[in-house]
């Protein structure tokens, strides 16, 4: 798409909303769930072999689950957008005058007087009637459209990357203190991920770090408590 004369090419963060949400969710879920699983098994006095087996299984199941869940969820959104697009296409073909009036009314609600609103509606209808209705009536645009495959792949990849640090730590760790080491590393990484996600989304990094830290700490505390309560090694 050619840039209009005088355009300064500004970029907005909402164009990254789809993959950013899936990536942040996947990375946080991979890190928290894997670390919580490790802490829980370690608290139950699991052997190194049983710990690694459990977390590798958890990584595989978690990544596939995240991909499937994200694909189904975003596909539902895509189906809704496709149905709305078909409906608008049909209405534009069957009752163009009513659709033009509807578009005019939308622009009047946004502050234009009737004459200018109608002029804008006529111009946009002549240029791209369907695009104008999808964007201004339904809020559907190219930048925010649902992309199920992209969301699924981003979520699965992010989950796997998030799960790797605690897995590598458990693999290399020797001796006591595994639970404490995983907890410290996980909390530090959660704070970094939360801050980065907030930064990319335009929010204060401290706020993003704190909200992720709270949930991560709660998940690991619950897992450790359950492991200590039962105190049974996983065979």
N, C-alpha and C positions, 0 to 999 in steps of 0.2 A: 504494500500500500504506500503510495507516494506521500511524502510529507507536504503539507500545505505551506505556501509562502508565509514566513513570519512565525511558523510554529517552532517552539523551543524544545519539543521532544521530551516533555516531562513524563516520568514513569511513576505509576502508582502501585502500592503494595497489594491491592486487592486482586491484581492480575495473577498473583502467585498464591492466592488463597487455597486453591484445590490441592496442589502438590505440597504446599507448606503445611497445611493441616494434617494431611496423611503422613508426611515425613516426621513431623514432631510427635504425633500420636504414636507412630510405630516405634520410633527411637525410645521414647519414654517408656512405652509398654515393654519393649524388649529388655531395657535396662532394669526396670523395676521388677518385672515378673521373674526374670532370670536370677537377679540378685536375691529376691525374696525366697525363691525356691532353694537357692544355694544356702542361704542363712538358715532356713528351716530344716534342711537335711543335715547341715553341719551341727545345728543345735540338738538334733536327735542322734548325734554321734554316728553319722553315716561314714562309711569307708570312702577313701578317695575315688575308688572305682565306681561305687554306687553314686557318688555325687556327680562325677563327670557323665555317667550314663544318663542320669536323670536330667541334667541340664541340656545335654545334646538333644535328647528326646523333646525336652521343653522348647528348645530353639526351633526344631523342625516343625513341631505342631503349632507353635505360636506364630511363626512366620506364615505358614499356610493358612492358619485361621485368620490372621490379620488381612492377608490378601483376599481371601474369600469374602470376609465380612465387608471389607471396603468396596470390593467389586459389586457385591449385591446391593449395598447401600447406595453407592453412586449410580448404579444402573437404574435403581428406582427413580432417582432424580432425573436421569437421562430419559427414562420412559415418560415421565411427567412433562418434561420439556418438549419431547417429540409429539406428545398428544396435544399440548397447547399450540405448538407450531402448526400441526395439521388443522386444528380448529380455527386458528387465525387465517390460514390460507383459504379455507373453505368460506369463512365469513367475508373475506375481502373479495372473493369471486362472486358471492351471492348477494351481498348488500354493501357495496363500496361506499355509498353515501352515508349510511349509518356508521360505518367504520371511520369515515372522515370526520363526522360529527363527534365521535367518541374521542378521537385524537385531539380535536380542537378543544374539547372540554378538559382533557388532561392538561394541556398547556395553559388553559385559563386558570386551572387550579394551582398552577405553579407560578402565577403572578402576571401572565400576559393578558392584555385586553383582548376582547373578542376578535377584533379585526386582525391584530398581529398574530394571535393564536391560530386563526384560520389560515392566514398566509403561510405560517410555518408548517402547519399540518398539510397544506396543499403541496408545498415544496418538498417536504420529506416523503410524502406519498408518491409523488412523481419520481423521486430518486430511488427509494427503496421502501415500499409500503409495508411489506412484511417485517423488515428489519426495524422500522420505526415502531410498529406495534409490539414486537417482541421486546424491544429495549425499553420503551416508555410506558407501555401498559403492563407488561409482565416481568420486567426486570431481567430478561434473558439477553446476554450479549456474548460475543465470541470469547472475551477474556474470562468470563465467569461460567461458561458452559460446563456441564458435567462431563468428565472424561474417566470412565470406569477403569479402563486398562491402565492408564497412567497412575491413577490413585492406588490401584491394587499393587502395582510394581513398586511404587514409591513406599508404600506401607510395609511390604514384605522386606524390601532392602533395608529400610530404616530399622525395622525390628531386629534383623540379623546383625546390623552394625551395633545397635544398642546392646545386644546380648553378648557380643564378643568380649568386651573388657572383663566382666566378671567370670566368664568361662576361661579366658586365658589366665586370669589370676588364680583360679582354682586349680588349673592344670599345673601351674608352675609353683604353687605354694607348697612349702614343706614345713611340718611342725604344727604347733598350736596357734590359735589366734586367727583362723581363717574367717570366721564370722565377723570379727571386728575389722579386719582388713577389707573385706568385701563391703561392709557397711560404710566405712570411711570413703573408699574409692567411689562407691555408688552415689553417695550424697554429694561429693565434689562434682561428679560428672552430671548429676541431675541439676545442680545449681548452674553449671555451665550451659547445659542444654536449655534450661528454662530461660536463662538470660539471653541466649542467642535467639531463641524463638521470639521472645518479646522484642528484641532489637529488630529482627527482620519484620516483625509485624508493626513496628512503630511505637511500641509501649515501653515504659521504663524497665530496664533489665532487672532491677532489684525485685520488682513486683513479680515478674515472670519466674525468677529463680526461687523466690519464697514459696509461691503456690505449688511448684513442682516438688520442692524439698519436703513440704508438709505431707503430701500424699505418699511420696516415696518412703519417708521415715515411718509413716503409719503402716504401710504394707510390709516392710521388713520387720517391724516390731511385732506385728500380728503373726507373721510366719515363724519368727524366732520363738514367740510364746507358745505356739502350737507344737513346734518341735520339742521344746523343753517339757511341755505338758505330757506328751506321749513318750518321749525319750526312747524311741524305738529306731534302731538303725535300719535303713532300707537295704534289703538284701538284693 
